[in-house]
């Protein structure tokens, strides 16, 4: 009997439905979702052959209700109803088809799931204890390399807070800011956290993998969630995270959409696993007398919205800004925002202006204590190029999940451009070793209209080994690389200077080149060397195997000696 198993893993990508509203405004959504898949059998089928199909379907939890659902498999004009199996939280519809010879002339089968779901979301953290410690979701997995020294050092460097909620806010912000969403080049496959960190690009599953790696490294248990979500224009297959916060239980984290502490109600869950590789949507197992092949296809989900409710009563806000500014002028926009909830909350806020304006950190995640009021400010630069004879009036908007506040700003032509010093910032220092050369990539930005100079100097044992001056035009950003030759391991000190500002970064490269690099702003010991071949458990098994082999050899030698003695007699 031959046994064939076919597994189809969903790659999160494609577009589904056209609408327009901001996802983070959705508190509750009632929608009907249709999932479809097809498969075709080929080969010599007999009446003793059978097929079992596992199809991932929707499950219920405290935020997702299954109001109605139908699941069926159709082949050769016959319809089959499923039994159900659970793998952790994940629910599979299981279809069994016997006597495959009956379908030799009609070997194509179709699986259809039609589910009406009601999803809810909650801004504000409810105090509660989880039923598990989440230890399983701290471990390294195929796409989430929590033991990678470079990811570890980056997590320690970037996410310094001892508060888990603040850490989640920092992770979501860093990933959304530093990873480029690149649908064209990344939607066909899943790339790991380390690959995403190196490439600085990906789609939702890469954002989720890197976020999970950083969170797990910081000791926060993190799940990988597969489902369907709305991105502001379309419904699509999507990947995000759930994290376990002490005292608050499991909460959402979606760095693609810049949400932490919750995910909006336009997220419909299918699977929760430790890794994207475990999120299997469609599995076919055949038991056949001969070789039988199965080809499969998973269709894009179809989503029909029945009802949407938006957040209300989360914030109160007012907006302060100059009514009149001049071309190229830098000015401040302030929002006075109050959390109206009697619980701690992570609230996404942003200001929206015409693309001609330059804005620092336009989208924010702000942590509010219960009923806290705070001032949030943005540095904005007015459009630089403007006709002398005109002025332009622009709309300025403050956006929160439950409300918009607007003002208008007039931009007038400036007869003289105000003089200002260059505002140069170094960020995202990324070292790498190729052969015997150390390369350090440094991203630099100049937030001023004035030209300035940045200087990068590398020291080894107090000796200058590389230096570079970079001319930074106004309102520019670039990545510069310095290289140190004849270098394989040790410590490099990087001095970063711009005007009167300077900072020092120390880069430690372990002796084993296959291990990634550590970056710290304080002197730090290189990571302990590890035997990458054996764990303690494997070492124990190897010792037992060697000892057994030695004993076996002794017994065989003894038998040979006895045989020889017998033959001589």
Buried (B, 14 or more C-beta within 10 A) or exposed (E): EEEBEBEBBBBBBBEBBEBEEBBBBBBBBBBBBBBBBBBBBEBEBEEEBBBBBBBBBBBBEEBBBBEEBEBBBBBBEEEBEBEEEEEEBBBBBBBEBEEBEBBBEBBEBBBBBBBBBBBBBBBBBEEEEBEEEBEEBBEBBEBBBBBBBBBBBBBBBBBEEEEBBBBBBBBBBBBBEBBEBBBEEBBEEBBBBBBBBBBBBBBBBBBBBBBBBBBBBBEBBBBBBBBBBBBEEBBBBBBBBBBBBEEBBBBBBBBBBBBBBBBBBBBBBBBBBBBBBBBBBBBBBBBBBEEBEBEBEBBBBBBEBEEBBBBEEBBBBEBEBBEEBBBBBBBEBBBBBBBBBEBBBBBBBBBBBEEBBBBBEBBBBBBBEEEBBEEBEBBBBBBBEBEEEEEBEBEBEBBBBBBEBEBEBBBBBBEEBEEBEBBBBBEBBBBBBEEEEBBBBBBBBBBBBBEBBBBBBBBBEEEEBBEBEBEBEBBBEBEBEBBBEEBBBBBBBBBBBBEEEEEEBBBBBBEEBEBBBBBBBEEBEBBEEEEEEEEEEEEEEEEEEEEEEEEEEEEEEEEEEEEEEEEEE
